Amino acid sequence: MQNIFNYSDQMEWKFGKYIEKVVTERGISPNKLAIKMGISPSYIQYLIRGEASGKKAPPNPSIDLLLSLSKALDVPIQNLINAYQGKEPDAKPSPAEPFAPEIQQLAVSLLKAMPKEMIIDAFRATHTQEELDQLIKGKGE
């Protein structure tokens, strides 16, 4: 499976550092975060360190895991994706960096399969309530 986040082992592991920073800011332990998300504490440690003992490969988190992590930490999912790509977590996407066609196709198929509530939660993670209200009004709902 192609890594849609374009992680390279030459990159600094900003993803784990970002998770660790947010966990510290929120005053929760990685173990409490794992319990909140319903995953193992060792997997949270794997995400933070970027490798498991004996493994060199970094984690390749699923979209579901990123959504869950975004919600549990109360941070935009885009920040997690940016950190995974080795960028500053709060960096704004550049209009000159369009998504590759494969990623666009993946996004469309994921959106079609997702419940409406999950899409709204993901939108809330990266947009203001005003933008969400405008989107809903535009749909006539």
HUGI-V530357 format. One record per backbone hydrogen bond with DSSP energy under -1.0 kcal/mol. CO is the residue of the C=O (numbers start at 1). NH is the residue of the N-H. Records with the same first field share a line. If there is no record, write none. Layout:
BEGIN
CO->NH / NH
END
This chain:
BEGIN
3->6
8->11
12->14
13->17
14->18
15->19
16->20
17->21
18->22
19->23
20->24
21->25
22->26
23->28
29->33
30->34
31->35
32->36
33->37
34->38 / 39
40->44
41->45
42->46
43->47
44->48
45->49
46->50
52->55
62->66
63->67
64->68
65->69
66->70
67->71
68->72
69->73
70->74 / 75
76->80
77->81
78->82
79->83
80->84
81->85
82->87
83->86
88->91
94->97
100->104
101->105
102->106
103->107
104->108
105->109
106->110
107->111
108->112
109->113
110->114
115->119
116->120
117->121
118->122
119->123
120->124
121->125
123->126 / 127
128->132
129->133
130->134
131->135
132->136
133->137
134->138
135->139
136->141
137->140
END
